[in-house]
Amino acid sequence: MKKYIYLSGLILSLCACESNTYESLQEPTVIVEKVTYTANVKSIIDQNCIGCHSSGGSLIPLETYDEVKNAVSTTNLLDRIQRQNGMPGLMPKAGRMPQDKINTILQWNTDGLLEN
């Protein structure tokens, strides 16, 4: 009987361990200057969104400053990029962007959605 109690305790302790990715262990990037679309956000959108969000596609295009600004202002873009993997509606569909990229887009919104 003691053997089963010890074995159960061992199994529970192994199941309680959490797994971290390299990215989750990194220090978050601190943004100290005003974030602008051209300098900071465009490259993130180009790398993570344009594959599905381009002109002629079934999703709203995110190819220009005005399109991205409008998506942040009038749609749930900020909510969708912050969802966790596995949650419905997460964007990009391929998986959650790194937190520092999400933080940059959030800071851009906080800073007033500046273009340059």
Secondary structure, 3 states (H helix, E strand, C coil): CHHHHHHHHHHHHHHCCCCCCHHHHCCCCCCCCCCEHHHHHHHHHHHHCCCCCCCCCCCCCCCCHHHHHHHHHHCCHHHHHHCCCCCCCCCCCCCCCCHHHHHHHHHHHHCCCECC
